[in-house]
Amino acid sequence: MQKSVLTYSHSLLLPLTRSCGIHCSYCTFKQNDGALLTFDEIENDLQKHSASGICEVTVTAGQALEDLPEIAEQLNKQGYASYTEYVRDICHLILENGLLPSLDIGPMSYAQLEMLALYVSSITLMLENINNDFAKTIQRGKS
C-alpha cells in the first residue's frame, strides 16, 4: 500500500493591488483600491513575516491592470514601461530577501513569461486562464 503524502509550504500572500480591469461575476477579490504596493510596503511585509518561517511569497493581483488609468499612471511615475517589469522587480526583491516568489497574476503572454522566468519559482494558472471556452460559456469578458 502506497502512503499518500501531503506537503505544505508556509507562505505569505502578497496582493500587489486589489484593483482589476476584468469584471467577473464570481470574484470576491476585486476592490478597485487604485493603488499598487510600494517597494517599502513590500519590504516591510517581507521582514515582518520572514520571522514566522515563510519560505514562499505568493504575488497576486487583479488582471488587465495596465487598462486601468490609475495603475498605468503609477507604473509610469515609477519608471516602468509595463506591469510585468514591476512584477519582475518585486520578484527580484523577494529573492533578495531569501524567499521564493510564486505568481498568481492571471494569464501572461510568452514574452511576459520569458521576462519573469528567472525570477519566479512557480506560476499558478487557473482553468479560466487556459480554457478559451471559459470566456464564451461561463464568464463573458474574461480574458
C-alpha positions as CSV (number, residue, x, y, z in Angstrom):
1,M,0.0,0.0,0.0
2,Q,1.4,3.4,-1.0
3,K,1.1,6.2,1.5
4,S,-0.3,9.5,0.5
5,V,1.9,12.5,1.0
6,L,0.7,15.9,1.7
7,T,3.2,18.8,1.5
8,Y,2.8,22.3,2.8
9,S,4.7,25.5,2.1
10,H,4.4,28.2,4.7
11,S,3.8,31.3,2.5
12,L,2.8,34.9,2.5
13,L,0.0,36.1,0.2
14,L,1.1,39.4,-1.2
15,P,-1.7,41.2,-3.2
16,L,0.1,44.0,-5.1
17,T,-3.3,45.7,-5.6
18,R,-6.9,44.7,-5.3
19,S,-7.8,46.6,-8.4
20,C,-8.7,44.7,-11.6
21,G,-9.7,45.5,-15.1
22,I,-11.9,42.5,-15.6
23,H,-15.5,42.2,-14.4
24,C,-16.0,38.6,-13.2
25,S,-19.4,37.7,-11.7
26,Y,-17.8,35.3,-9.2
27,C,-14.9,37.5,-7.9
28,T,-14.6,38.3,-4.2
29,F,-11.0,39.7,-4.6
30,K,-11.6,42.9,-6.5
31,Q,-12.0,46.1,-4.6
32,N,-10.5,48.7,-7.1
33,D,-8.5,50.4,-4.4
34,G,-6.5,52.0,-7.2
35,A,-3.1,51.6,-5.5
36,L,-0.1,49.4,-6.1
37,L,2.0,48.4,-3.1
38,T,5.2,50.4,-2.8
39,F,8.6,48.7,-2.5
40,D,8.9,50.0,1.1
41,E,5.5,48.4,2.0
42,I,6.6,45.1,0.4
43,E,10.0,45.2,2.1
44,N,8.2,45.8,5.5
45,D,5.8,42.9,4.9
46,L,8.7,40.6,3.9
47,Q,10.7,41.5,7.0
48,K,7.6,41.3,9.3
49,H,6.6,37.8,8.1
50,S,10.1,36.2,7.5
51,A,10.4,35.6,11.2
52,S,7.3,33.4,11.0
53,G,9.2,30.9,8.9
54,I,7.8,31.6,5.5
55,C,9.7,30.3,2.5
56,E,7.5,31.4,-0.3
57,V,5.7,34.6,-1.2
58,T,2.6,34.3,-3.5
59,V,2.4,37.5,-5.5
60,T,-1.2,38.2,-6.6
61,A,-3.2,41.0,-8.1
62,G,-6.2,41.6,-10.4
63,Q,-5.9,41.3,-14.2
64,A,-5.7,43.7,-17.1
65,L,-4.1,46.3,-14.7
66,E,-2.5,48.3,-17.5
67,D,-6.0,49.1,-18.7
68,L,-6.7,51.0,-15.5
69,P,-5.6,54.6,-15.8
70,E,-4.7,55.0,-12.1
71,I,-2.4,51.9,-12.3
72,A,-0.9,52.8,-15.6
73,E,-0.1,56.3,-14.1
74,Q,1.6,54.8,-11.0
75,L,3.7,52.5,-13.2
76,N,4.7,55.4,-15.4
77,K,5.6,57.6,-12.3
78,Q,7.8,54.7,-11.1
79,G,9.6,54.5,-14.4
80,Y,8.0,51.2,-15.6
81,A,7.1,50.6,-19.2
82,S,4.9,47.7,-18.2
83,Y,3.2,46.0,-15.2
84,T,5.4,42.9,-16.0
85,E,8.5,44.9,-15.4
86,Y,7.1,46.0,-12.0
87,V,6.3,42.4,-11.1
88,R,9.8,41.3,-12.2
89,D,11.4,43.8,-9.8
90,I,9.0,42.7,-7.0
91,C,10.1,39.1,-7.5
92,H,13.7,40.2,-7.5
93,L,13.2,41.9,-4.2
94,I,11.6,38.8,-2.8
95,L,14.6,36.7,-3.9
96,E,17.0,39.2,-2.3
97,N,15.2,38.6,0.9
98,G,15.9,34.9,0.7
99,L,12.3,33.8,-0.2
100,L,10.8,32.1,-3.3
101,P,8.4,34.2,-5.4
102,S,5.3,32.5,-6.7
103,L,3.0,34.2,-9.2
104,D,-0.8,34.2,-9.3
105,I,-1.5,37.2,-11.5
106,G,-3.5,35.7,-14.3
107,P,-2.7,34.9,-17.9
108,M,0.5,36.1,-19.5
109,S,2.0,36.2,-22.9
110,Y,5.0,34.1,-23.8
111,A,7.1,37.3,-23.8
112,Q,5.9,38.1,-20.3
113,L,6.7,34.6,-19.1
114,E,10.2,34.9,-20.6
115,M,10.7,38.2,-18.7
116,L,9.7,36.7,-15.4
117,A,11.3,33.2,-15.8
118,L,14.5,33.9,-14.0
119,Y,12.7,35.5,-11.0
120,V,9.9,33.1,-10.1
121,S,9.7,29.6,-8.5
122,S,6.2,28.8,-9.7
123,I,3.3,30.3,-11.6
124,T,-0.4,29.5,-10.8
125,L,-2.7,29.1,-13.8
126,M,-6.4,28.6,-13.2
127,L,-8.8,26.8,-15.5
128,E,-10.1,30.1,-16.6
129,N,-6.6,31.2,-17.7
130,I,-6.1,28.2,-20.0
131,N,-9.6,27.3,-21.3
132,N,-10.6,29.5,-24.2
133,D,-14.2,28.4,-23.9
134,F,-14.5,29.8,-20.4
135,A,-14.9,33.4,-21.6
136,K,-17.6,32.4,-24.1
137,T,-19.6,30.0,-22.0
138,I,-19.1,30.9,-18.3
139,Q,-17.7,34.3,-17.9
140,R,-18.1,36.8,-20.8
141,G,-15.5,39.5,-20.7
142,K,-12.8,37.4,-19.1
143,S,-9.6,37.4,-21.0
